[in-house]
Amino acid sequence: MGKPAARFTDTTVCPMPMHGAGAIYMGAKTVVINKQAAARVGDLAMCPGTAAQAQTMSNAKSSGSPMAGSGCDNNKCSEGPGGSGGGGGADSVVMGSATVTIEGAPAARLGDTMSHGGKIMSGSTNVTIGG
C-alpha cells in the first residue's frame, strides 16, 4: 500500500534539540501533485534550529569568540550539523520510494526520513506513492 505523496510546503519535523517543525521548500520542476511541486530525495526543508544556530555562530564570531567556527559569517555558517554544512537552515529528504522516481530521484512520501533524523509529517490527501 502506498503512502501520501510529499510536496512543496508539506511539513517536516526535526528531533534535534531546539529545532522543531519546518516545511519542504524545493520540489520537482515538471511534476505537480495537488498544485504543488512533488518532493524527492535531495529536496530541502527549512529547519528553524539550524538557522538559529547559524545566527548564534555568526554573533559569536562577530564578538571575537573562539567558539565560532572559521567558516561562519553574518550570512551563512558553513560548519555545523544542519543540511549541507549547517548554517543555511536546511534539512534534506534522505529516504524515499524504492520503486517510484521523479526527475531521476526517489519520490518523497509521508513518513520518509530527513537528514536530521526527523520525518515528513504531511502529504497529499488523494495521491499515494508505493515502494
N, C-alpha and C positions, 0 to 999 in steps of 0.2 A: 504494500500500500504506500502511496506517495505521501510526501509532506508538503505543506503550503509553500509556494514559491516565495523567495525573498526578493525585495525590490528596493530601489532608491527610496529613502525616507523610512524604511522599516526599522524598528528599534532593536538595539543590541544591549547587552549588559556586560559589564566588566567586573569580575570578582576581586580585583586588586584593591587593597585598602585605599580609601578616599577617591576612588574612581567613580563608578556608577553607570548610569544609562547613557546611551548615545544613539546615533542613527546612521544608517548607511548613507554615504554621500557620493558614491560612484555607482555606475551601472553600465550595462551594455548600450552601445550606440545604435544597434539595429534590432534589438528585441525588447518589446514593451509588454508588460503584464499589468492590466488594470490601469492603463495610462501612466505607468511608472517604468523606468528602465529596470530590466532584470538584473539581479545581483549575481555575482560569480566569485569563485575563489580568486583572491587577489584584490578584490574591490575593498575600498576603505570605509571605515565608520569613525565618526567622531568619538573620542574618549575624553571626557572632561578632565579626568585625572592627569593625563599626560600633558594637556595644555597648561594646567595649573603647575605641574612640576617644572615645565619649561620656563614659566614666568618666575618661579621661585629660584631656579638656577640662574636665570638672567639677572634677577635682582642681586643674588649673591655675588655674581661676577662684577656687576656694577659697583658694589661696595668693596671689592677687593678681597672677598672671602676666598680662602684656599679650597673651600668645599665645592666651588663651581668648576665644572669640567672645562677643559681648554676649548672645546667645540661649541660652547654656549655664547650666545649674544642676545641682544634685545629682541630679535625677531624669531630666532629658532635655536633650539638646543639640539645638536646632532648626536649627543650622547644620552644614554638612559634607556629605560625599559619600554618606551612606547613605540609601537609601529615600526617604522624603518629607522630607528635610532632614538626615538623618544620625544623630541621636542615639539613636533607639529600637532600633537593632539590626535594622532591616528592609531586606530586598531585595524586589523585586516581580517577578512574571511580566509580561513586556512583549511576548512573541510567543506566539501560539497558532494553532489551526486557522483556516484561511480559510473553511472550509465548515461547521464544527460549532460551535454556540454553546450555552452552558449558562447559564441565567438571564440571557440577553442579552449575555454576554461570550464571546469565543472560548475554546474548551476548551484547556487546557494539556496538553502531552504530553512524553514523554521527549525530551530534546534541545532543547526550546524555550528561548528566551533570557530571562535575568533582567536586571534594571535595572543591575546592576553589571558586566554583560558575561559572566557565567557562564551555566551551563546547568542544566536539570533533569536529574538523574542517575539517577533510578529512576522506575518506574511500574508499572502493573498487569501481571501476567503473563498475563492472559487477556482483557483488554479493550483494543481498539485504536481510535484515532480518526484519521480521514483528514483530508486537506486541509492 
